[in-house]
Structures are given as C-alpha cells and as structure tokens.
Amino acid sequence: MATPHQEDCAQAPATQDTRPAPRVVPAGYRQGVITAITVLLGFSLAFLRFWGLESPGSWTLRSLIAAAALVLAIGLQIVALFRSLRIEDDEVGEYRKTVRWFLASAVILLAGVLGAMIDAALGN
C-alpha cells in the first residue's frame, strides 16, 4: 500500500517548460568582445590623459567638443564593459545589444580623436 506522500507524487502532473531554450553565444565570443572593449578603453583613457592634460596649448571650443566626445565614448565603453560582464550577455539578443553599445562608443571615439587632430592641426 502506498503512503499518502507517494500517492501525491504519483498524481502530480509532469510539467514541461514550453519556452524555447535561449540561444547562447558560442564559446569565446564574450571573451573576445571583453578584450576588445578593454583594449579600446585603455587607449581612450591614455589618449585623453596625454592629449587633454599633457600636451601643450590652451583649451578652445574645438578642443572642448573633442574632449566631450572622448568622455562620452569612454562612458559608452564602460557601459558596454558592464553589459559584457553580466550573465545575461550569454544570450544572443543581449550580446548583440552589447556589441551595438561598443560600436557606438568606437564611432564616437573616432569622432573625438579626429576632432583632437583637427584642433592640433589648426593650432590655437
């Protein structure tokens, strides 16, 4: 004779999760984007330090705009790095959002560096 607990277990319906399994990023992709973000972040910080603090000259409107673009790019890189370190970034959709954040930061960084080059070429 079955105990009441065994009867309850036998009557409990087996539920299956009908949600599709999330698509995950292949191994190595997250590590690659984390490396790319940190390399670009390191360059951005070093460039901003040298150009903004150590190079001769005075600040102009052009240099302030370039510096603002560089600071914005660094902020976006930090957001992308934060996103890439989350567990949720294993899912393809989240990974793609992180890559878009990173690409946006790279484009803004390029604009900032070009602005700094133009400022240096035109002089004060």
Residue, then its C-alpha position, 0 to 999 in steps of 0.5 A: m500500500a502506498t503512503p499518502h506522500q507517494e500517492d501525491c507524487a504519483q498524481a502530480p502532473a509532469t510539467q514541461d517548460t514550453r519556452p524555447a531554450p535561449r540561444v547562447v553565444p558560442a564559446g569565446y565570443r564574450q571573451g573576445v568582445i571583453t578584450a576588445i572593449t578593454v583594449l579600446l578603453g585603455f587607449s581612450l583613457a591614455f589618449l585623453r590623459f596625454w592629449g587633454l592634460e599633457s600636451p601643450g596649448s590652451w583649451t578652445l571650443r574645438s578642443l572642448i567638443a573633442a574632449a566631450a566626445l572622448v568622455l562620452a565614448i569612454g562612458l559608452q565603453i564602460v557601459a558596454l564593459f558592464r553589459s559584457l560582464r553580466i550573465e545575461d550577455d550569454e544570450v544572443g539578443e543581449y550580446r548583440k545589444t552589447v556589441r551595438w553599445f561598443l560600436a557606438s562608443a568606437v564611432i564616437l571615439l573616432a569622432g573625438v580623436l579626429g576632432a583632437m587632430i583637427d584642433a592640433a592641426l589648426g593650432n590655437 
